[in-house]
Amino acid sequence: MWLWFYKLASPPYAYAIAARWRPWLLWSALILMVISAYGGLVLAPPDYQQKDAFRIMYVHVPSATLSLSVYVIMAVAAGIGLIWRIKLAHAVAAACAPIGAWFTVLALATGSIWGRPMWGTWWEWDPRLTSELIQLFLYLGYMALRSSFDDTQRADRAGAILAIVGVVNVPIVKYSVVWWNSLHQGPSISKLGAPSIASPMLWPLLLMMLAFMLYFAAVLCDRVRAEILRRERNASWLASVAAGT
């Protein structure tokens, strides 16, 4: 039952799998992005309060969701690498960090653009915004900590500890609008009961979230392959890969 797990931990096998899945993931993501963008920007009616300004959520919500999801994936991969000493898991964690950081930057930027007409300011030290900014610092801290070590194994261990400890910020970001008084809009999709978004606005958002997830997976495949090449640059199996390309 665990054969697939051990095979996936093999760098040559993981390198081949990532190369095989990457184009399918990327093209699926791009197609879904086009469909959901048309649905959200053209088909969806204006919001009765926010008018057309609400449409930024089709970028903001998926990027904010991925900013947290990617960190959880990074922390889980780092934990697997730390506990079972699987080098490939550390490679996945290292590959996740810059992608998650860019999703966090995009979430903060689009949130500020939305906040200017809605709140009258580009930035407010709101619990959600502040905890999301801390999320960005955790990504940057993880990458800076890893780069401070010349030895890959020491970098893996130190980065894994920071990633695991930092995961405590994920529920803080997610539930900050519930736990504290916040300017930020409360949950609309994940709340108990039916979502408070009309279906013509909801389906493009859900489709865009799926597109962002597929895009993340495609970029992760590229970054994992690059990380494998960096770590396995002296391995003999790379000669056969080079001969086949």
C-alpha positions as a Markdown table, in Angstrom:
| # | Residue | x | y | z |
|---|---|---|---|---|
| 1 | Met | 0.0 | 0.0 | 0.0 |
| 2 | Trp | 2.9 | 2.3 | 0.8 |
| 3 | Leu | 4.8 | 1.5 | -2.4 |
| 4 | Trp | 3.5 | 4.6 | -4.2 |
| 5 | Phe | 4.7 | 6.7 | -1.3 |
| 6 | Tyr | 8.2 | 5.3 | -1.4 |
| 7 | Lys | 8.3 | 5.6 | -5.2 |
| 8 | Leu | 7.2 | 9.2 | -5.1 |
| 9 | Ala | 10.1 | 9.8 | -2.6 |
| 10 | Ser | 12.6 | 8.8 | -5.3 |
| 11 | Pro | 14.0 | 11.9 | -7.1 |
| 12 | Pro | 14.1 | 10.3 | -10.6 |
| 13 | Tyr | 10.5 | 9.1 | -10.3 |
| 14 | Ala | 9.3 | 12.4 | -8.9 |
| 15 | Tyr | 11.2 | 14.3 | -11.6 |
| 16 | Ala | 9.5 | 12.2 | -14.3 |
| 17 | Ile | 6.1 | 12.5 | -12.8 |
| 18 | Ala | 6.4 | 16.3 | -12.4 |
| 19 | Ala | 7.4 | 16.6 | -16.1 |
| 20 | Arg | 4.5 | 14.5 | -17.2 |
| 21 | Trp | 1.8 | 16.3 | -15.2 |
| 22 | Arg | 3.0 | 19.9 | -15.6 |
| 23 | Pro | 1.6 | 20.6 | -19.1 |
| 24 | Trp | -1.8 | 19.1 | -18.3 |
| 25 | Leu | -2.1 | 21.1 | -15.1 |
| 26 | Leu | -1.0 | 24.3 | -16.7 |
| 27 | Trp | -3.3 | 24.2 | -19.7 |
| 28 | Ser | -6.2 | 23.1 | -17.5 |
| 29 | Ala | -5.5 | 26.1 | -15.3 |
| 30 | Leu | -5.4 | 28.6 | -18.2 |
| 31 | Ile | -8.6 | 27.3 | -19.8 |
| 32 | Leu | -10.5 | 27.5 | -16.4 |
| 33 | Met | -9.0 | 31.0 | -15.8 |
| 34 | Val | -10.4 | 32.2 | -19.1 |
| 35 | Ile | -13.8 | 30.7 | -18.5 |
| 36 | Ser | -14.1 | 32.0 | -14.9 |
| 37 | Ala | -12.8 | 35.4 | -15.9 |
| 38 | Tyr | -15.5 | 35.8 | -18.5 |
| 39 | Gly | -18.1 | 34.6 | -16.1 |
| 40 | Gly | -16.9 | 37.0 | -13.3 |
| 41 | Leu | -16.1 | 40.0 | -15.4 |
| 42 | Val | -18.9 | 39.8 | -18.0 |
| 43 | Leu | -21.7 | 37.5 | -17.0 |
| 44 | Ala | -21.9 | 38.3 | -13.3 |
| 45 | Pro | -24.1 | 41.3 | -12.4 |
| 46 | Pro | -22.7 | 44.2 | -10.4 |
| 47 | Asp | -23.0 | 44.0 | -6.7 |
| 48 | Tyr | -25.8 | 46.2 | -5.2 |
| 49 | Gln | -23.4 | 47.8 | -2.8 |
| 50 | Gln | -19.9 | 47.5 | -4.2 |
| 51 | Lys | -21.0 | 47.8 | -7.9 |
| 52 | Asp | -18.2 | 46.6 | -10.2 |
| 53 | Ala | -15.5 | 46.9 | -7.5 |
| 54 | Phe | -16.5 | 43.5 | -6.1 |
| 55 | Arg | -15.0 | 41.8 | -9.2 |
| 56 | Ile | -11.5 | 42.1 | -7.8 |
| 57 | Met | -12.5 | 39.1 | -5.5 |
| 58 | Tyr | -12.0 | 36.8 | -8.5 |
| 59 | Val | -8.3 | 37.4 | -8.0 |
| 60 | His | -8.2 | 38.3 | -4.3 |
| 61 | Val | -10.1 | 35.4 | -2.9 |
| 62 | Pro | -8.2 | 32.6 | -4.7 |
| 63 | Ser | -4.8 | 34.2 | -4.1 |
| 64 | Ala | -5.6 | 34.7 | -0.4 |
| 65 | Thr | -6.8 | 31.1 | -0.1 |
| 66 | Leu | -3.6 | 29.8 | -1.8 |
| 67 | Ser | -1.5 | 32.0 | 0.4 |
| 68 | Leu | -2.7 | 29.9 | 3.4 |
| 69 | Ser | -3.1 | 26.5 | 1.6 |
| 70 | Val | 0.5 | 26.6 | 0.2 |
| 71 | Tyr | 1.9 | 27.3 | 3.6 |
| 72 | Val | 0.1 | 24.3 | 5.0 |
| 73 | Ile | 1.4 | 22.1 | 2.2 |
| 74 | Met | 4.9 | 23.5 | 2.8 |
| 75 | Ala | 4.7 | 22.8 | 6.6 |
| 76 | Val | 3.4 | 19.2 | 6.0 |
| 77 | Ala | 6.1 | 18.5 | 3.5 |
| 78 | Ala | 8.7 | 20.0 | 5.8 |
| 79 | Gly | 7.3 | 17.8 | 8.7 |
| 80 | Ile | 7.5 | 14.7 | 6.5 |
| 81 | Gly | 11.1 | 15.5 | 5.6 |
| 82 | Leu | 12.0 | 16.1 | 9.2 |
| 83 | Ile | 10.3 | 13.0 | 10.7 |
| 84 | Trp | 11.0 | 10.4 | 8.0 |
| 85 | Arg | 14.1 | 12.1 | 6.6 |
| 86 | Ile | 12.8 | 12.2 | 3.0 |
| 87 | Lys | 15.0 | 14.7 | 1.1 |
| 88 | Leu | 12.3 | 15.1 | -1.6 |
| 89 | Ala | 9.8 | 16.3 | 0.9 |
| 90 | His | 12.3 | 19.1 | 1.9 |
| 91 | Ala | 12.6 | 19.9 | -1.8 |
| 92 | Val | 8.8 | 20.2 | -2.1 |
| 93 | Ala | 8.8 | 22.5 | 0.9 |
| 94 | Ala | 11.5 | 24.7 | -0.5 |
| 95 | Ala | 9.7 | 24.8 | -3.9 |
| 96 | Cys | 6.4 | 25.9 | -2.2 |
| 97 | Ala | 7.9 | 28.9 | -0.4 |
| 98 | Pro | 8.4 | 31.4 | -3.2 |
| 99 | Ile | 5.0 | 30.4 | -4.8 |
| 100 | Gly | 3.2 | 31.0 | -1.6 |
| 101 | Ala | 5.0 | 34.3 | -1.0 |
| 102 | Trp | 3.8 | 35.6 | -4.4 |
| 103 | Phe | 0.3 | 34.5 | -3.7 |
| 104 | Thr | 0.4 | 36.4 | -0.4 |
| 105 | Val | 1.8 | 39.5 | -2.1 |
| 106 | Leu | -1.0 | 39.3 | -4.7 |
| 107 | Ala | -3.6 | 38.9 | -1.9 |
| 108 | Leu | -2.3 | 41.9 | 0.0 |
| 109 | Ala | -2.0 | 44.0 | -3.2 |
| 110 | Thr | -5.6 | 43.2 | -4.4 |
| 111 | Gly | -6.9 | 43.7 | -0.9 |
| 112 | Ser | -5.4 | 47.2 | -0.8 |
| 113 | Ile | -6.8 | 48.1 | -4.2 |
| 114 | Trp | -10.2 | 47.0 | -3.0 |
| 115 | Gly | -9.9 | 48.7 | 0.3 |
| 116 | Arg | -9.1 | 52.1 | -1.1 |
| 117 | Pro | -12.7 | 52.7 | -2.5 |
| 118 | Met | -14.4 | 50.6 | 0.2 |
| 119 | Trp | -12.6 | 51.8 | 3.3 |
| 120 | Gly | -11.1 | 55.1 | 2.0 |
| 121 | Thr | -7.5 | 53.9 | 2.7 |
| 122 | Trp | -5.0 | 51.6 | 1.1 |
| 123 | Trp | -4.0 | 50.0 | 4.4 |
| 124 | Glu | -5.5 | 49.5 | 7.8 |
| 125 | Trp | -3.9 | 47.6 | 10.7 |
| 126 | Asp | -6.9 | 45.3 | 10.7 |
| 127 | Pro | -6.5 | 41.8 | 12.2 |
| 128 | Arg | -6.9 | 40.1 | 8.9 |
| 129 | Leu | -4.5 | 42.4 | 7.0 |
| 130 | Thr | -1.9 | 42.3 | 9.8 |
| 131 | Ser | -2.0 | 38.5 | 10.1 |
| 132 | Glu | -1.8 | 38.1 | 6.3 |
| 133 | Leu | 1.3 | 40.4 | 6.4 |
| 134 | Ile | 2.8 | 38.2 | 9.0 |
| 135 | Gln | 2.1 | 35.3 | 6.7 |
| 136 | Leu | 4.3 | 37.0 | 4.1 |
| 137 | Phe | 7.1 | 37.5 | 6.6 |
| 138 | Leu | 6.9 | 33.8 | 7.5 |
| 139 | Tyr | 7.5 | 32.9 | 3.8 |
| 140 | Leu | 10.3 | 35.4 | 3.5 |
| 141 | Gly | 11.8 | 34.2 | 6.8 |
| 142 | Tyr | 11.7 | 30.6 | 5.7 |
| 143 | Met | 13.5 | 31.4 | 2.4 |
| 144 | Ala | 16.1 | 33.7 | 4.2 |
| 145 | Leu | 16.8 | 31.1 | 6.8 |
| 146 | Arg | 17.4 | 28.4 | 4.2 |
| 147 | Ser | 19.7 | 30.6 | 2.2 |
| 148 | Ser | 21.8 | 31.4 | 5.2 |
| 149 | Phe | 23.1 | 27.8 | 5.4 |
| 150 | Asp | 25.6 | 26.5 | 2.9 |
| 151 | Asp | 24.8 | 22.9 | 3.9 |
| 152 | Thr | 21.6 | 21.7 | 2.4 |
| 153 | Gln | 20.8 | 19.3 | 5.3 |
| 154 | Arg | 21.1 | 22.0 | 7.9 |
| 155 | Ala | 19.0 | 24.3 | 5.8 |
| 156 | Asp | 16.3 | 21.6 | 5.5 |
| 157 | Arg | 16.2 | 21.1 | 9.2 |
| 158 | Ala | 16.2 | 24.7 | 10.2 |
| 159 | Gly | 13.6 | 25.6 | 7.6 |
| 160 | Ala | 11.4 | 22.7 | 8.6 |
| 161 | Ile | 11.2 | 23.8 | 12.2 |
| 162 | Leu | 10.3 | 27.4 | 11.2 |
| 163 | Ala | 7.7 | 26.1 | 8.7 |
| 164 | Ile | 6.0 | 23.9 | 11.3 |
| 165 | Val | 6.1 | 26.6 | 14.1 |
| 166 | Gly | 4.8 | 29.2 | 11.7 |
| 167 | Val | 1.7 | 27.1 | 10.7 |
| 168 | Val | 0.0 | 28.4 | 13.8 |
| 169 | Asn | -0.6 | 31.7 | 11.9 |
| 170 | Val | -2.8 | 30.0 | 9.3 |
| 171 | Pro | -5.9 | 29.6 | 11.6 |
| 172 | Ile | -5.2 | 33.1 | 12.9 |
| 173 | Val | -5.5 | 34.6 | 9.4 |
| 174 | Lys | -8.5 | 32.5 | 8.5 |
| 175 | Tyr | -10.6 | 33.1 | 11.7 |
| 176 | Ser | -9.3 | 36.7 | 12.5 |
| 177 | Val | -12.6 | 38.2 | 11.1 |
| 178 | Val | -14.6 | 36.0 | 13.5 |
| 179 | Trp | -12.4 | 36.3 | 16.6 |
| 180 | Trp | -11.9 | 40.0 | 16.6 |
| 181 | Asn | -13.6 | 43.2 | 15.4 |
| 182 | Ser | -12.5 | 43.6 | 11.8 |
| 183 | Leu | -13.1 | 45.9 | 8.9 |
| 184 | His | -12.6 | 42.9 | 6.6 |
| 185 | Gln | -15.7 | 41.3 | 5.1 |
| 186 | Gly | -16.7 | 38.1 | 7.0 |
| 187 | Pro | -16.9 | 34.6 | 5.5 |
| 188 | Ser | -19.2 | 34.4 | 2.6 |
| 189 | Ile | -18.5 | 31.0 | 1.1 |
| 190 | Ser | -17.2 | 28.8 | 3.9 |
| 191 | Lys | -19.7 | 29.9 | 6.6 |
| 192 | Leu | -22.4 | 27.5 | 7.9 |
| 193 | Gly | -25.5 | 27.3 | 5.8 |
| 194 | Ala | -25.8 | 28.5 | 2.2 |
| 195 | Pro | -23.2 | 30.9 | 0.8 |
| 196 | Ser | -24.3 | 34.6 | 0.9 |
| 197 | Ile | -23.1 | 35.1 | -2.7 |
| 198 | Ala | -25.6 | 34.8 | -5.6 |
| 199 | Ser | -24.9 | 31.8 | -7.9 |
| 200 | Pro | -24.1 | 34.0 | -11.0 |
| 201 | Met | -21.2 | 35.5 | -8.9 |
| 202 | Leu | -20.4 | 32.3 | -7.1 |
| 203 | Trp | -19.6 | 29.8 | -9.8 |
| 204 | Pro | -16.9 | 31.9 | -11.5 |
| 205 | Leu | -15.3 | 32.4 | -8.1 |
| 206 | Leu | -15.2 | 28.6 | -7.4 |
| 207 | Leu | -14.0 | 27.9 | -10.9 |
| 208 | Met | -11.2 | 30.6 | -10.5 |
| 209 | Met | -10.2 | 29.0 | -7.2 |
| 210 | Leu | -9.8 | 25.6 | -8.9 |
| 211 | Ala | -7.8 | 27.3 | -11.7 |
| 212 | Phe | -5.5 | 28.9 | -9.2 |
| 213 | Met | -5.0 | 25.6 | -7.5 |
| 214 | Leu | -4.1 | 23.9 | -10.8 |
| 215 | Tyr | -1.8 | 26.7 | -11.7 |
| 216 | Phe | 0.0 | 26.3 | -8.3 |
| 217 | Ala | 0.4 | 22.6 | -9.0 |
| 218 | Ala | 1.9 | 23.3 | -12.4 |
| 219 | Val | 4.4 | 25.9 | -11.1 |
| 220 | Leu | 5.2 | 23.6 | -8.2 |
| 221 | Cys | 6.1 | 20.9 | -10.7 |
| 222 | Asp | 8.6 | 23.2 | -12.4 |
| 223 | Arg | 10.1 | 24.4 | -9.1 |
| 224 | Val | 10.3 | 20.8 | -7.7 |
| 225 | Arg | 12.1 | 19.7 | -10.8 |
| 226 | Ala | 14.5 | 22.6 | -10.5 |
| 227 | Glu | 15.1 | 21.8 | -6.8 |
| 228 | Ile | 15.7 | 18.1 | -7.7 |
| 229 | Leu | 18.3 | 19.2 | -10.3 |
| 230 | Arg | 20.1 | 21.4 | -7.8 |
| 231 | Arg | 20.2 | 18.7 | -5.2 |
| 232 | Glu | 21.0 | 15.8 | -7.5 |
| 233 | Arg | 23.3 | 17.6 | -9.9 |
| 234 | Asn | 26.1 | 14.9 | -9.4 |
| 235 | Ala | 23.7 | 11.9 | -9.5 |
| 236 | Ser | 24.3 | 9.4 | -12.3 |
| 237 | Trp | 20.6 | 9.1 | -13.2 |
| 238 | Leu | 20.7 | 12.7 | -14.6 |
| 239 | Ala | 23.0 | 11.5 | -17.4 |
| 240 | Ser | 20.2 | 9.3 | -18.7 |
| 241 | Val | 17.7 | 12.1 | -18.4 |
| 242 | Ala | 20.0 | 14.4 | -20.4 |
| 243 | Ala | 20.5 | 11.8 | -23.0 |
| 244 | Gly | 16.8 | 11.4 | -23.5 |
| 245 | Thr | 16.1 | 15.1 | -24.0 |
